[in-house]
Amino acid sequence: MSIISELAAVPGVIAAGEYSYRGDRFTFEGQLDEDKARMASIMCRATTMAVHMQVDMMKGLGRDCGCAPARGWVVRGARFSVCVIANVFCFVDNEAASLNEVLELMRDRVPHQEGELV
């Protein structure tokens, strides 16, 4: 079973997907239509690139902030959260899912990325 299918099967997960770092393709499973999933993959890719840039800038200042290399990010809103590790994304209903469970699954199953993203 793929990580996308595993994540989509977790109770409270709205959708899970994967995007290419080049931004030219994506796959997903869950409760999003094709257009919303495409927009989600674009948003996740753009945010991932920004997070990596910011971590690289902090590293360039000579400070060991403990966040390099960046492996992913999470945004938690009032009702929903977005979790991204490498190029895998997951949208979670905060009341119906365990964010810890989702992140543990993602950390365990998504391989570390190496080198440049693009």
C-alpha beads as a LAMMPS data file, in Angstrom:
LAMMPS data file: protein, C-alpha beads

118 atoms
117 bonds

1 atom types
1 bond types

-500.0 500.0 xlo xhi
-500.0 500.0 ylo yhi
-500.0 500.0 zlo zhi

Masses

1 110.0

Atoms # bond

1 1 1 0.000 0.000 0.000
2 1 1 1.338 3.459 -0.865
3 1 1 1.859 6.162 1.748
4 1 1 -0.923 8.158 0.068
5 1 1 -3.388 5.287 0.481
6 1 1 -2.267 4.692 4.064
7 1 1 -2.751 8.344 4.979
8 1 1 -6.110 8.580 3.215
9 1 1 -7.315 5.583 5.262
10 1 1 -6.512 7.220 8.613
11 1 1 -9.724 8.394 10.350
12 1 1 -10.069 12.170 10.071
13 1 1 -7.781 12.563 7.081
14 1 1 -9.586 14.604 4.442
15 1 1 -7.100 14.008 1.645
16 1 1 -3.509 12.971 1.081
17 1 1 -1.333 13.425 -1.938
18 1 1 2.080 13.776 -3.459
19 1 1 3.434 16.481 -5.755
20 1 1 6.512 16.694 -7.926
21 1 1 9.135 19.217 -6.914
22 1 1 9.049 20.562 -10.476
23 1 1 5.371 21.304 -9.965
24 1 1 4.185 19.592 -13.131
25 1 1 2.212 16.683 -11.643
26 1 1 0.493 15.394 -8.518
27 1 1 -1.555 12.471 -7.242
28 1 1 -4.083 12.356 -4.414
29 1 1 -6.745 10.325 -2.660
30 1 1 -9.555 11.619 -0.520
31 1 1 -12.361 14.121 -0.328
32 1 1 -11.056 16.808 -2.698
33 1 1 -12.044 17.271 -6.291
34 1 1 -9.321 17.372 -8.948
35 1 1 -9.152 21.172 -9.088
36 1 1 -8.889 21.629 -5.304
37 1 1 -6.260 18.881 -5.118
38 1 1 -4.253 20.645 -7.836
39 1 1 -4.451 23.933 -5.905
40 1 1 -3.493 22.117 -2.687
41 1 1 -0.435 20.572 -4.323
42 1 1 0.652 23.980 -5.673
43 1 1 0.224 25.589 -2.239
44 1 1 2.133 22.789 -0.514
45 1 1 4.975 22.927 -3.041
46 1 1 5.285 26.727 -2.763
47 1 1 5.293 26.623 1.033
48 1 1 7.849 23.800 1.070
49 1 1 10.157 25.811 -1.175
50 1 1 9.768 28.858 1.110
51 1 1 10.499 26.816 4.246
52 1 1 13.655 25.385 2.675
53 1 1 14.783 28.856 1.595
54 1 1 14.282 30.249 5.099
55 1 1 16.173 27.372 6.723
56 1 1 19.020 27.805 4.222
57 1 1 19.149 31.525 5.065
58 1 1 19.368 30.779 8.797
59 1 1 22.133 28.246 8.122
60 1 1 23.931 30.901 6.072
61 1 1 24.010 33.164 9.110
62 1 1 26.189 30.565 10.781
63 1 1 23.635 29.632 13.382
64 1 1 22.851 26.025 14.159
65 1 1 19.137 26.458 14.765
66 1 1 18.434 22.725 14.815
67 1 1 15.975 22.989 11.933
68 1 1 18.303 22.111 9.080
69 1 1 17.790 20.317 6.903
70 1 1 14.075 21.069 6.817
71 1 1 12.102 17.872 6.380
72 1 1 8.573 19.251 6.446
73 1 1 6.084 21.652 7.971
74 1 1 2.655 21.802 9.623
75 1 1 0.030 24.535 9.741
76 1 1 -2.732 24.032 12.288
77 1 1 -5.889 26.066 11.866
78 1 1 -9.042 26.183 13.952
79 1 1 -10.669 23.235 12.122
80 1 1 -8.082 21.780 9.776
81 1 1 -4.339 21.164 9.590
82 1 1 -1.979 20.707 6.683
83 1 1 1.008 18.396 7.155
84 1 1 3.822 18.086 4.627
85 1 1 6.929 15.924 4.757
86 1 1 9.163 15.934 1.696
87 1 1 6.662 16.064 -1.186
88 1 1 3.773 14.273 0.552
89 1 1 0.843 16.338 1.846
90 1 1 -2.065 15.534 4.109
91 1 1 -5.147 17.572 5.071
92 1 1 -6.537 16.669 8.488
93 1 1 -9.791 17.414 10.330
94 1 1 -8.508 18.460 13.779
95 1 1 -11.522 17.062 15.649
96 1 1 -11.593 13.688 13.915
97 1 1 -7.900 12.811 13.590
98 1 1 -4.829 12.546 15.751
99 1 1 -2.211 14.901 14.363
100 1 1 0.423 12.910 16.264
101 1 1 -0.680 9.684 14.551
102 1 1 -0.636 11.288 11.111
103 1 1 2.807 12.850 11.626
104 1 1 4.241 9.631 13.049
105 1 1 3.047 7.709 10.000
106 1 1 4.478 10.347 7.673
107 1 1 7.845 10.489 9.485
108 1 1 8.133 6.698 9.440
109 1 1 7.092 6.138 5.818
110 1 1 8.289 9.170 3.847
111 1 1 11.976 8.869 2.999
112 1 1 14.393 11.713 3.682
113 1 1 15.052 13.823 0.612
114 1 1 18.601 14.395 -0.518
115 1 1 20.111 17.351 -2.335
116 1 1 18.348 20.191 -4.076
117 1 1 14.566 20.234 -4.436
118 1 1 14.577 21.523 -7.998

Bonds

1 1 1 2
2 1 2 3
3 1 3 4
4 1 4 5
5 1 5 6
6 1 6 7
7 1 7 8
8 1 8 9
9 1 9 10
10 1 10 11
11 1 11 12
12 1 12 13
13 1 13 14
14 1 14 15
15 1 15 16
16 1 16 17
17 1 17 18
18 1 18 19
19 1 19 20
20 1 20 21
21 1 21 22
22 1 22 23
23 1 23 24
24 1 24 25
25 1 25 26
26 1 26 27
27 1 27 28
28 1 28 29
29 1 29 30
30 1 30 31
31 1 31 32
32 1 32 33
33 1 33 34
34 1 34 35
35 1 35 36
36 1 36 37
37 1 37 38
38 1 38 39
39 1 39 40
40 1 40 41
41 1 41 42
42 1 42 43
43 1 43 44
44 1 44 45
45 1 45 46
46 1 46 47
47 1 47 48
48 1 48 49
49 1 49 50
50 1 50 51
51 1 51 52
52 1 52 53
53 1 53 54
54 1 54 55
55 1 55 56
56 1 56 57
57 1 57 58
58 1 58 59
59 1 59 60
60 1 60 61
61 1 61 62
62 1 62 63
63 1 63 64
64 1 64 65
65 1 65 66
66 1 66 67
67 1 67 68
68 1 68 69
69 1 69 70
70 1 70 71
71 1 71 72
72 1 72 73
73 1 73 74
74 1 74 75
75 1 75 76
76 1 76 77
77 1 77 78
78 1 78 79
79 1 79 80
80 1 80 81
81 1 81 82
82 1 82 83
83 1 83 84
84 1 84 85
85 1 85 86
86 1 86 87
87 1 87 88
88 1 88 89
89 1 89 90
90 1 90 91
91 1 91 92
92 1 92 93
93 1 93 94
94 1 94 95
95 1 95 96
96 1 96 97
97 1 97 98
98 1 98 99
99 1 99 100
100 1 100 101
101 1 101 102
102 1 102 103
103 1 103 104
104 1 104 105
105 1 105 106
106 1 106 107
107 1 107 108
108 1 108 109
109 1 109 110
110 1 110 111
111 1 111 112
112 1 112 113
113 1 113 114
114 1 114 115
115 1 115 116
116 1 116 117
117 1 117 118
